């Protein structure tokens, strides 16, 4: 397929590209023609009887098993020991919500 200057100008406008440099314009025109040539070559392949590829592998939703672990991995006393401000069994943090 051949791309003319009007088509290239329209593509440049839609993509907000500037091809004012003649060398850059010629290079992008050649690249686009090469890409379209490749697509045309793919159209020559006989795909009758070939199922569409939906997934790249046969695997579906491979997930790990859930493992129940105890909630107190670190004892509360050890966690509170590292806190700069604490109150008996809780961390003290600055207020983030107004009273009003």
DSSP file (Angstrom, degrees, kcal/mol; ACC not computed):
  #  RESIDUE AA STRUCTURE BP1 BP2  ACC     N-H-->O    O-->H-N    N-H-->O    O-->H-N    TCO  KAPPA ALPHA  PHI   PSI    X-CA   Y-CA   Z-CA
    1    1 A X              0   0    0      0, 0.0     2,-0.5     0, 0.0    36,-0.1   0.000 360.0 360.0 360.0 141.4    0.0    0.0    0.0
    2    2 A X        -     0   0    0     34,-0.1     2,-0.5    35,-0.0    31,-0.0  -0.877 360.0-149.9-104.6 131.0    1.2    3.4   -0.8
    3    3 A X        -     0   0    0     -2,-0.5     2,-0.1    26,-0.2    30,-0.1  -0.888  15.7-153.0-100.3 126.6    0.7    6.3    1.6
    4    4 A X     >  -     0   0    0     -2,-0.5     4,-2.1     1,-0.1     5,-0.2  -0.409  30.0-101.1 -92.6 174.0    0.4    9.7    0.0
    5    5 A X  H  > S+     0   0    0      1,-0.2     4,-2.5     2,-0.2     5,-0.2   0.837 120.2  56.4 -64.7 -34.1    1.3   13.1    1.5
    6    6 A X  H  > S+     0   0    0      2,-0.2     4,-2.0     1,-0.2    -1,-0.2   0.908 108.7  46.9 -65.5 -40.6   -2.3   13.9    2.3
    7    7 A X  H  > S+     0   0    0      2,-0.2     4,-2.5     1,-0.2    -2,-0.2   0.911 112.5  49.7 -66.2 -42.2   -2.7   10.7    4.4
    8    8 A X  H  X S+     0   0    0     -4,-2.1     4,-2.5     1,-0.2    -2,-0.2   0.901 110.0  51.0 -63.4 -40.4    0.6   11.4    6.2
    9    9 A X  H  X S+     0   0    0     -4,-2.5     4,-2.1     2,-0.2    -1,-0.2   0.897 110.8  48.9 -62.8 -40.1   -0.6   15.0    6.9
   10   10 A X  H  X S+     0   0    0     -4,-2.0     4,-2.5     2,-0.2    -2,-0.2   0.910 111.9  48.0 -67.2 -42.3   -3.9   13.6    8.4
   11   11 A X  H  X S+     0   0    0     -4,-2.5     4,-2.4     1,-0.2    -2,-0.2   0.913 111.8  50.5 -63.5 -42.7   -2.1   11.1   10.5
   12   12 A X  H  <>S+     0   0    0     -4,-2.5     5,-2.9     1,-0.2     4,-0.5   0.887 110.9  49.5 -63.0 -38.8    0.3   13.7   11.8
   13   13 A X  H ><5S+     0   0    0     -4,-2.1     3,-0.7     3,-0.2    -2,-0.2   0.933 112.8  45.9 -65.6 -46.0   -2.6   16.0   12.6
   14   14 A X  H 3<5S+     0   0    0     -4,-2.5    -2,-0.2     1,-0.2    -1,-0.2   0.870 118.3  42.2 -65.5 -36.6   -4.4   13.3   14.5
   15   15 A X  T 3<5S-     0   0    0     -4,-2.4    -1,-0.2    -5,-0.2    -2,-0.2   0.416 109.2-122.6 -90.6   1.7   -1.3   12.2   16.4
   16   16 A X  T < 5 +     0   0    0     -3,-0.7     2,-0.3    -4,-0.5    -3,-0.2   0.919  60.8 149.3  55.9  47.4   -0.2   15.8   17.0
   17   17 A X      < -     0   0    0     -5,-2.9     2,-0.5    -6,-0.1    -1,-0.2  -0.777  41.7-140.9-109.4 155.2    3.2   15.2   15.3
   18   18 A X        +     0   0    0     -2,-0.3     3,-0.2     1,-0.1     2,-0.0  -0.958  21.4 171.9-120.1 115.7    5.3   17.6   13.3
   19   19 A X        +     0   0    0     -2,-0.5     6,-0.1     1,-0.2    -1,-0.1  -0.393  33.3 130.5-113.8  52.7    7.0   16.4   10.1
   20   20 A X        +     0   0    0      4,-0.1     2,-0.5     5,-0.0    -1,-0.2   0.784  51.3  85.5 -76.7 -26.5    8.3   19.7    8.9
   21   21 A X  S  > S-     0   0    0     -3,-0.2     4,-2.5     1,-0.2     5,-0.2  -0.649  75.4-145.8 -75.1 122.4   11.8   18.3    8.4
   22   22 A X  H  > S+     0   0    0     -2,-0.5     4,-2.3     1,-0.2     5,-0.2   0.852  97.7  52.0 -59.8 -35.6   11.9   16.7    4.9
   23   23 A X  H  > S+     0   0    0      2,-0.2     4,-2.1     1,-0.2    -1,-0.2   0.920 111.8  45.5 -67.9 -42.2   14.3   14.0    6.0
   24   24 A X  H  > S+     0   0    0      2,-0.2     4,-2.6     1,-0.2     5,-0.2   0.887 112.2  52.6 -66.4 -38.5   12.1   13.0    8.9
   25   25 A X  H  X S+     0   0    0     -4,-2.5     4,-2.0     1,-0.2    -2,-0.2   0.918 110.8  46.3 -63.3 -43.9    9.0   13.1    6.7
   26   26 A X  H  X S+     0   0    0     -4,-2.3     4,-2.1    -5,-0.2    -1,-0.2   0.883 112.8  50.9 -66.2 -37.9   10.6   10.8    4.2
   27   27 A X  H  X S+     0   0    0     -4,-2.1     4,-2.3     2,-0.2    -2,-0.2   0.925 111.9  45.3 -67.5 -44.3   11.8    8.4    6.9
   28   28 A X  H  X S+     0   0    0     -4,-2.6     4,-2.5     1,-0.2    -1,-0.2   0.870 111.6  53.5 -68.8 -34.5    8.4    8.2    8.6
   29   29 A X  H  X S+     0   0    0     -4,-2.0     4,-2.1    -5,-0.2    -1,-0.2   0.921 110.5  46.5 -63.6 -43.9    6.7    7.7    5.2
   30   30 A X  H  X S+     0   0    0     -4,-2.1     4,-2.0     2,-0.2    -2,-0.2   0.900 112.4  50.8 -64.7 -40.8    9.1    4.8    4.4
   31   31 A X  H  X S+     0   0    0     -4,-2.3     4,-2.2     2,-0.2    -2,-0.2   0.916 110.4  48.8 -63.4 -43.0    8.6    3.3    7.9
   32   32 A X  H  X S+     0   0    0     -4,-2.5     4,-2.5     1,-0.2     5,-0.2   0.899 110.6  50.4 -65.2 -40.0    4.8    3.4    7.5
   33   33 A X  H  X S+     0   0    0     -4,-2.1     4,-2.0     1,-0.2    -1,-0.2   0.874 110.0  51.3 -65.4 -36.0    4.9    1.8    4.1
   34   34 A X  H  X S+     0   0    0     -4,-2.0     4,-2.0     2,-0.2    -2,-0.2   0.910 110.8  48.0 -65.9 -41.9    7.1   -1.0    5.5
   35   35 A X  H  X S+     0   0    0     -4,-2.2     4,-2.1     2,-0.2    -2,-0.2   0.935 112.9  47.3 -64.5 -46.3    4.6   -1.6    8.3
   36   36 A X  H  X S+     0   0    0     -4,-2.5     4,-2.3     1,-0.2    -1,-0.2   0.861 109.5  54.5 -65.1 -34.6    1.7   -1.7    5.9
   37   37 A X  H  X S+     0   0    0     -4,-2.0     4,-1.9    -5,-0.2    -1,-0.2   0.894 107.3  50.8 -63.2 -39.6    3.6   -4.0    3.6
   38   38 A X  H  X S+     0   0    0     -4,-2.0     4,-1.8     2,-0.2    -2,-0.2   0.906 109.9  49.4 -63.7 -42.2    4.1   -6.4    6.5
   39   39 A X  H  X S+     0   0    0     -4,-2.1     4,-1.5     1,-0.2    -2,-0.2   0.897 109.5  51.7 -64.9 -40.2    0.4   -6.3    7.3
   40   40 A X  H  X S+     0   0    0     -4,-2.3     4,-0.6     1,-0.2    -1,-0.2   0.877 107.1  53.9 -63.2 -36.4   -0.4   -7.0    3.7
   41   41 A X  H >< S+     0   0    0     -4,-1.9     3,-1.0     1,-0.2     4,-0.4   0.888 106.0  52.9 -64.2 -38.9    2.0  -10.0    3.8
   42   42 A X  H >< S+     0   0    0     -4,-1.8     3,-1.3     1,-0.2    -1,-0.2   0.838 100.1  62.2 -65.1 -31.9    0.1  -11.3    6.8
   43   43 A X  H 3< S+     0   0    0     -4,-1.5    -1,-0.2     1,-0.3    -2,-0.2   0.709  94.3  63.8 -66.2 -19.0   -3.2  -11.1    4.9
   44   44 A X  T << S+     0   0    0     -3,-1.0    -1,-0.3    -4,-0.6     2,-0.2   0.663  79.6 102.5 -77.6 -16.5   -1.7  -13.6    2.4
   45   45 A X  S <  S-     0   0    0     -3,-1.3     2,-0.7    -4,-0.4    -3,-0.0  -0.500  78.4-123.2 -73.2 132.7   -1.5  -16.3    5.1
   46   46 A X        +     0   0    0     -2,-0.2    -1,-0.1     1,-0.1    -2,-0.1  -0.663  36.0 170.1 -78.3 115.5   -4.3  -18.9    4.9
   47   47 A X    >   +     0   0    0     -2,-0.7     3,-1.8     3,-0.0     2,-0.2   0.159  24.1 137.4-112.4  17.1   -6.1  -18.9    8.2
   48   48 A X  T 3  S+     0   0    0      1,-0.3     3,-0.1     3,-0.0    -2,-0.0  -0.467  77.5  12.4 -64.9 130.9   -9.1  -21.1    7.3
   49   49 A X  T 3  S+     0   0    0      1,-0.3     2,-0.6    -2,-0.2    -1,-0.3   0.470  95.0 127.4  82.6   1.8   -9.9  -23.6   10.0
   50   50 A X    <   -     0   0    0     -3,-1.8    -1,-0.3     3,-0.0     2,-0.1  -0.827  57.0-133.1 -95.7 124.6   -7.6  -21.8   12.5
   51   51 A X        -     0   0    0     -2,-0.6     2,-0.0     1,-0.1    -3,-0.0  -0.471  29.7-101.5 -72.9 143.3   -9.2  -21.0   15.8
   52   52 A X        -     0   0    0     -2,-0.1     2,-0.7     1,-0.1    -1,-0.1  -0.381  33.8-120.2 -63.5 143.3   -8.7  -17.5   17.2
   53   53 A X        +     0   0    0      1,-0.2     3,-0.1    -3,-0.1    -1,-0.1  -0.777  40.8 163.4 -88.9 116.1   -6.1  -17.3   19.9
   54   54 A X        +     0   0    0     -2,-0.7     2,-0.3     1,-0.3    -1,-0.2   0.836  66.6  27.3 -98.5 -44.0   -7.7  -15.9   23.1
   55   55 A X        -     0   0    0      1,-0.1    -1,-0.3     2,-0.1     5,-0.0  -0.902  67.9-136.5-121.3 149.6   -5.1  -16.9   25.7
   56   56 A X  S    S+     0   0    0     -2,-0.3     2,-0.3    -3,-0.1    -1,-0.1   0.739  89.5  27.5 -76.7 -22.8   -1.4  -17.4   25.3
   57   57 A X  S    S-     0   0    0      2,-0.2    -2,-0.1     1,-0.0    -3,-0.1  -0.837  77.0-119.7-131.5 170.2   -1.4  -20.5   27.4
   58   58 A X  S    S+     0   0    0     -2,-0.3     2,-0.1     2,-0.0    -1,-0.0   0.594  82.3 105.2 -83.8 -12.7   -3.8  -23.3   28.3
   59   59 A X        -     0   0    0      3,-0.0     2,-0.4     1,-0.0    -2,-0.2  -0.398  53.0-165.6 -70.1 144.9   -3.5  -22.4   32.0
   60   60 A X        -     0   0    0      1,-0.1    -2,-0.0    -2,-0.1    -1,-0.0  -0.979  60.7 -19.6-136.8 124.2   -6.4  -20.5   33.6
   61   61 A X        -     0   0    0     -2,-0.4     2,-0.9     1,-0.2    -1,-0.1   0.921  67.8-168.5  49.3  60.3   -6.4  -18.7   36.9
   62   62 A X        +     0   0    0     -3,-0.1     2,-0.3     0, 0.0    -1,-0.2  -0.713  18.0 170.1 -80.5 109.1   -3.4  -20.3   38.5
   63   63 A X        -     0   0    0     -2,-0.9     2,-0.2     3,-0.0     3,-0.0  -0.863  33.4-114.8-121.5 153.7   -3.7  -19.2   42.1
   64   64 A X        -     0   0    0     -2,-0.3     2,-0.2     1,-0.1     3,-0.0  -0.513  39.3-100.5 -81.8 157.0   -1.8  -20.3   45.2
   65   65 A X        -     0   0    0     -2,-0.2     2,-0.2     1,-0.1    -1,-0.1  -0.510  38.6-110.1 -73.3 143.6   -3.7  -22.0   48.0
   66   66 A X        -     0   0    0     -2,-0.2     2,-0.5    -3,-0.0    -1,-0.1  -0.557  31.1-158.2 -72.5 138.0   -4.6  -19.8   51.0
   67   67 A X        -     0   0    0     -2,-0.2     2,-0.4    -3,-0.0    -3,-0.0  -0.983  11.2-135.9-121.8 124.8   -2.6  -20.6   54.1
   68   68 A X        -     0   0    0     -2,-0.5     2,-0.3     0, 0.0    -2,-0.0  -0.662  27.3-179.4 -81.1 128.0   -4.0  -19.6   57.5
   69   69 A X        -     0   0    0     -2,-0.4     4,-0.1     1,-0.0    -2,-0.0  -0.923  35.2 -93.6-124.6 153.1   -1.4  -18.0   59.8
   70   70 A X        -     0   0    0     -2,-0.3     3,-0.2     1,-0.1    -1,-0.0  -0.321  27.0-134.2 -64.4 147.9   -1.8  -16.8   63.3
   71   71 A X  S    S+     0   0    0      1,-0.2     2,-1.4     2,-0.1     3,-0.3   0.778  94.9  67.9 -74.6 -27.4   -2.5  -13.1   63.6
   72   72 A X        +     0   0    0      1,-0.2    -1,-0.2     3,-0.0     3,-0.1  -0.521  52.5 144.8 -94.4  68.6    0.0  -12.4   66.4
   73   73 A X  S    S+     0   0    0     -2,-1.4     2,-0.5     1,-0.2    -1,-0.2   0.925  76.3  36.6 -69.4 -42.8    3.2  -13.0   64.4
   74   74 A X  S    S-     0   0    0     -3,-0.3    -1,-0.2     2,-0.0     5,-0.1  -0.944 101.5-114.1-107.0 125.8    4.9  -10.2   66.4
   75   75 A X     >  -     0   0    0     -2,-0.5     4,-1.9     1,-0.1     3,-0.4  -0.280  22.4-121.7 -58.2 144.5    3.9  -10.1   70.1
   76   76 A X  H  > S+     0   0    0      1,-0.2     4,-2.6     2,-0.2     5,-0.2   0.864 110.9  56.1 -57.1 -40.1    2.0   -7.0   71.0
   77   77 A X  H  > S+     0   0    0      1,-0.2     4,-1.6     2,-0.2    -1,-0.2   0.895 107.5  48.6 -62.7 -39.9    4.6   -6.0   73.7
   78   78 A X  H  > S+     0   0    0     -3,-0.4     4,-0.8     2,-0.2    -1,-0.2   0.893 111.8  49.2 -67.3 -39.2    7.4   -6.1   71.1
   79   79 A X  H >< S+     0   0    0     -4,-1.9     3,-0.7     1,-0.2     4,-0.2   0.917 112.5  47.4 -65.8 -43.3    5.4   -4.0   68.6
   80   80 A X  H >< S+     0   0    0     -4,-2.6     3,-1.3     1,-0.2    -1,-0.2   0.797 100.8  66.6 -69.0 -28.0    4.6   -1.4   71.3
   81   81 A X  H 3< S+     0   0    0     -4,-1.6    -1,-0.2     1,-0.3    -2,-0.2   0.816 101.2  49.7 -62.3 -30.4    8.2   -1.3   72.5
   82   82 A X  T << S+     0   0    0     -4,-0.8     2,-0.3    -3,-0.7    -1,-0.3   0.470  89.4 103.5 -87.6  -2.4    9.2    0.2   69.1
   83   83 A X    <   -     0   0    0     -3,-1.3     3,-0.1    -4,-0.2    -3,-0.0  -0.636  63.7-148.8 -84.4 135.1    6.5    2.9   69.2
   84   84 A X  S    S+     0   0    0     -2,-0.3     2,-0.4     1,-0.2    -1,-0.1   0.863  89.7  24.9 -69.4 -33.5    7.5    6.5   70.1
   85   85 A X  S    S+     0   0    0      7,-0.2     7,-2.1    -3,-0.0     2,-0.3  -0.992  76.7 159.8-134.3 126.3    4.1    7.2   71.8
   86   86 A X  E     -A   91   0A   0     -2,-0.4     2,-0.4     5,-0.2     5,-0.2  -0.943  28.6-151.7-142.2 162.6    1.9    4.5   73.3
   87   87 A X  E >   -A   90   0A   0      3,-2.6     3,-2.1    -2,-0.3     2,-0.6  -0.887  63.7 -67.0-139.3 104.9   -1.0    4.1   75.7
   88   88 A X  T 3  S-     0   0    0     -2,-0.4    -8,-0.0     1,-0.3    -1,-0.0  -0.335 124.4  -2.6  48.6 -96.2   -1.2    0.7   77.5
   89   89 A X  T 3  S+     0   0    0     -2,-0.6     2,-0.3    -3,-0.1    -1,-0.3   0.269 123.0  73.2-104.8  11.3   -2.2   -1.6   74.6
   90   90 A X  E <  S-A   87   0A   0     -3,-2.1    -3,-2.6   -10,-0.0     2,-0.3  -0.899  74.2-118.2-131.6 153.2   -2.4    0.9   71.7
   91   91 A X  E     -A   86   0A   0     -2,-0.3     2,-0.5    -5,-0.2    -5,-0.2  -0.687  29.5-139.1 -79.8 140.8   -0.3    3.1   69.5
   92   92 A X        +     0   0    0     -7,-2.1     2,-0.3    -2,-0.3    -7,-0.2  -0.909  27.5 175.0-102.6 129.0   -1.0    6.9   69.9
   93   93 A X        -     0   0    0     -2,-0.5     3,-0.1     1,-0.0    -7,-0.0  -0.883  37.6 -85.5-128.6 160.0   -1.0    8.8   66.6
   94   94 A X        -     0   0    0     -2,-0.3     2,-0.2     1,-0.1    -1,-0.0  -0.315  53.2 -96.5 -64.7 150.0   -1.8   12.5   65.8
   95   95 A X        +     0   0    0      1,-0.1    -1,-0.1     2,-0.0     3,-0.1  -0.460  40.5 177.3 -66.1 134.0   -5.5   13.4   65.2
   96   96 A X        +     0   0    0     -2,-0.2     2,-0.4     1,-0.1    -1,-0.1   0.476  61.4  63.9-116.0  -8.0   -6.4   13.4   61.5
   97   97 A X  S    S-     0   0    0      2,-0.0    -1,-0.1     3,-0.0     2,-0.0  -0.968  81.1-124.4-121.4 133.2  -10.1   14.1   61.7
   98   98 A X        -     0   0    0     -2,-0.4    -2,-0.1     1,-0.1     0, 0.0  -0.330  14.4-129.5 -69.5 156.3  -11.6   17.4   63.1
   99   99 A X              0   0    0      1,-0.2    -1,-0.1    -2,-0.0    -2,-0.0   0.768 360.0 360.0 -74.7 -26.5  -14.1   17.2   65.9
  100  100 A X              0   0    0      0, 0.0    -1,-0.2     0, 0.0    -2,-0.0   0.453 360.0 360.0 -79.3 360.0  -16.5   19.5   64.1
